[in-house]
C-alpha cells in the first residue's frame, strides 16, 4: 500500500551527509531447499541425434529448346523415371533442372515432348542397349 509523503524544507546549517544505513529487508525469505542430485535420463537409442551427412552437390541440367512444351531429365541417377525431374522453361527458351547427385558417373537423356534427346552441350556419350547414345556425366 502506498503512502503519501510530503517534504518540507527549512533553512538550517549545512550538515555533512552520512552514508546510507543498510537495513534488513522487510520481507523474510525462506532459504532454498537443498538441491537434489540429478537423475541421469536414458534417451531411447532411436532419438539420439546422428551426425548429418553433407548433401550431395547440385548439378544443373540445361537444354535450349524454345519450341518444346515439356522437358524431363532422365538418367540412371533417378532410375530412368520420366516424371521425377521435370525441367522449368525460362524466357530465353532454355529449360533447366537442378538435381542433387552423389559423386559418380551417370548416363542420362532429355525427354523432350516424348522424344529422347542427348545433351547437345555435352560431347561425352556412350552407346546404350537400344542402339542409340546416352549422354554421360561424371560428378565429383
C-alpha positions in Angstrom: 0.0 0.0 0.0 1.5 3.3 -1.0 1.5 6.2 1.5 1.6 9.9 0.6 4.6 11.8 1.9 5.3 15.5 2.0 8.7 17.2 2.1 9.2 20.5 3.8 12.4 22.4 3.6 13.7 24.6 6.4 16.8 26.7 6.3 19.4 25.1 8.5 23.1 24.9 8.9 24.7 22.6 6.4 25.4 19.2 7.7 27.7 16.6 6.2 25.9 13.8 4.6 26.0 10.4 6.3 26.4 7.1 4.4 23.1 5.4 3.9 22.2 2.9 6.6 21.6 -0.6 5.5 18.5 -2.2 6.9 17.2 -5.7 6.8 14.6 -6.3 4.1 11.0 -6.1 5.4 10.1 -9.4 3.8 11.5 -12.6 5.0 12.5 -15.2 2.5 12.8 -18.9 3.0 16.2 -20.4 2.4 16.1 -22.6 -0.7 15.8 -26.3 -0.2 18.9 -28.3 -0.8 19.3 -29.4 -4.4 18.6 -33.0 -5.2 21.1 -34.9 -7.2 20.1 -35.1 -10.9 18.9 -38.4 -12.1 20.5 -39.3 -15.5 17.8 -39.8 -18.1 18.3 -42.6 -20.6 17.3 -41.5 -24.1 16.0 -44.2 -26.4 18.6 -45.2 -29.0 16.4 -44.1 -31.9 16.1 -40.5 -30.7 19.8 -39.8 -30.3 20.9 -37.4 -32.9 23.3 -38.7 -35.6 25.7 -36.6 -37.5 24.2 -35.5 -40.7 26.0 -36.3 -43.9 26.6 -33.4 -46.3 24.1 -33.1 -49.1 25.4 -34.2 -52.5 26.4 -31.5 -54.9 23.8 -29.9 -57.0 24.1 -30.4 -60.8 22.1 -28.2 -63.2 21.0 -29.7 -66.5 20.3 -27.2 -69.2 18.8 -27.6 -72.7 17.9 -24.9 -75.2 14.5 -26.0 -76.8 12.3 -22.9 -77.2 9.5 -24.7 -79.0 9.3 -27.6 -76.5 6.2 -27.9 -74.3 7.8 -30.2 -71.7 11.3 -31.4 -70.9 12.4 -34.0 -68.3 15.8 -35.0 -67.2 16.1 -38.8 -67.0 19.0 -41.0 -66.1 20.3 -43.8 -64.0 20.6 -41.3 -61.1 16.8 -41.3 -60.9 16.2 -44.9 -62.1 15.1 -43.6 -65.6 11.8 -42.4 -64.2 10.4 -39.9 -66.6 8.1 -38.0 -64.2 10.6 -37.3 -61.4 12.6 -34.4 -62.8 10.6 -32.0 -64.9 12.7 -29.0 -66.1 11.5 -25.4 -65.9 11.3 -23.3 -69.0 12.8 -19.8 -68.9 12.0 -16.8 -71.1 15.1 -17.3 -73.2 13.9 -20.7 -74.3 16.3 -22.7 -72.1 15.0 -25.5 -69.9 16.8 -26.1 -66.5 16.6 -28.5 -63.7 19.0 -28.7 -60.7 19.4 -32.1 -59.1 21.4 -33.3 -56.1 23.5 -36.2 -57.4 26.1 -38.2 -55.4 29.6 -38.4 -56.9 29.9 -41.0 -59.6 29.4 -41.5 -63.4 25.9 -41.4 -64.8 24.1 -41.9 -68.1 21.2 -39.5 -68.9 19.0 -38.2 -71.6 16.4 -35.4 -72.0 12.8 -36.4 -72.8 11.5 -33.5 -75.0 7.8 -33.7 -75.9 8.1 -37.5 -75.8 11.3 -37.8 -77.8 14.7 -38.8 -76.4 17.5 -36.2 -76.8 21.1 -36.4 -75.9 22.6 -33.3 -74.3 23.9 -31.2 -77.2 26.2 -29.3 -74.8 27.9 -32.5 -73.6 30.1 -34.4 -76.0 30.6 -37.3 -73.6 28.4 -40.1 -74.9 28.2 -43.9 -74.8 26.2 -46.5 -76.8 23.1 -47.7 -75.0 21.4 -51.2 -75.4 18.7 -49.6 -77.6 21.0 -48.7 -80.5 21.3 -45.0 -79.6 23.5 -43.0 -77.3 23.3 -41.7 -73.8 25.0 -38.5 -72.5 27.5 -39.3 -69.8 28.1 -37.1 -66.7 30.8 -37.6 -64.1 30.1 -35.8 -60.7 32.8 -35.2 -58.1 
